[in-house]
Amino acid sequence: MKILKTCDKGHKFYKSSDCPTCPICEAERKPKDGFLSLLSAPARRALENNNIATLEELANHSEKEILSFHGLGKSSIPILKNAMKEQGLSFKGAEG
């Protein structure tokens, strides 16, 4: 059963879970470009919550570490690897 919720900004939305995240606010926050714009909202928040906003910061972590973040799953890894590869970067401990 979906419940009508209202966020702090006054947006009204329906959710069937206890998740307080407003989808309207999330859409407004989504970057227009850069590697974070390629990710789902949960994956983007997982990186942001771990103070990762750049590919250089991402490269300081291993793939295993990144996968341990709540909200970031295996489907995000190819996106992240490709973005890092384009900048000559890779996960910590990864071979070239």
C-alpha positions as a printed Julia matrix, in Angstrom:
96×3 Matrix{Float64}:
  0.0    0.0     0.0
  1.41   3.38   -0.97
  1.31   6.19    1.54
  1.18   9.88    0.67
  4.2   11.66    2.1
  5.4   15.26    2.08
  9.08  16.22    2.12
 10.62  19.21    3.89
 10.29  21.26    0.68
  6.56  20.52    0.47
  6.66  18.02   -2.4
  3.94  15.39   -2.15
  4.76  11.83   -3.25
  3.66   8.26   -2.65
  5.92   5.55   -1.2
  5.21   1.96   -0.29
  8.26   1.73    1.98
  9.65   3.62    4.96
 12.17   5.32    2.68
 11.95   9.08    3.35
 13.71  10.1     0.12
 11.62  12.45   -1.99
 11.8   11.47   -5.67
 11.15  15.07   -6.75
 14.06  16.39   -4.67
 16.27  13.57   -5.98
 15.44  14.48   -9.59
 16.3   18.12   -8.85
 19.62  17.09   -7.26
 20.72  14.82  -10.11
 23.85  16.2   -11.79
 23.47  17.15  -15.45
 26.9   15.79  -16.38
 29.88  13.94  -14.96
 30.09  10.35  -13.81
 27.57  10.84  -10.99
 24.91  11.74  -13.58
 25.24   8.21  -15.02
 24.3    6.47  -11.78
 20.99   5.63  -10.14
 19.97   7.83   -7.22
 20.79   5.16   -4.58
 24.25   4.58   -6.09
 24.92   8.32   -6.32
 23.86   8.83   -2.69
 26.07   5.89   -1.63
 29.12   7.63   -3.08
 28.1   11.06   -1.76
 27.52   9.62    1.73
 31.08   8.28    1.61
 32.53  11.63    0.5
 33.24  10.56   -3.07
 32.46  13.3    -5.57
 35.27  12.9    -8.11
 36.81  10.05  -10.08
 40.1   10.69   -8.31
 38.41  10.14   -4.94
 36.75   7.01   -6.34
 40.14   5.65   -7.47
 41.32   5.76   -3.84
 38.96   2.85   -3.09
 38.93  -0.79   -4.14
 36.02  -2.27   -6.04
 35.24  -4.39   -2.97
 35.08  -1.29   -0.76
 32.72   0.46   -3.19
 30.45  -2.58   -3.38
 30.18  -2.57    0.42
 28.43   0.84    0.33
 24.7    0.6     0.98
 22.85   1.5    -2.22
 25.63   0.67   -4.64
 25.39  -2.64   -6.48
 27.21  -4.62   -9.14
 25.32  -2.93  -11.99
 27.06   0.36  -11.15
 30.59  -1.06  -11.36
 30.87  -1.16  -15.19
 29.68   2.46  -15.35
 32.26   3.51  -12.77
 35.06   1.5   -14.39
 34.34   3.01  -17.81
 34.28   6.55  -16.44
 37.58   5.98  -14.62
 39.18   4.31  -17.65
 38.38   7.38  -19.78
 40.42   9.43  -17.27
 43.26   6.92  -17.02
 42.15   5.8   -13.56
 41.13   2.49  -11.99
 40.01   1.12   -8.65
 42.7    0.84   -5.96
 44.56  -2.44   -6.4
 43.15  -3.05   -9.9
 45.42  -4.05  -12.73
 45.74  -1.32  -15.39
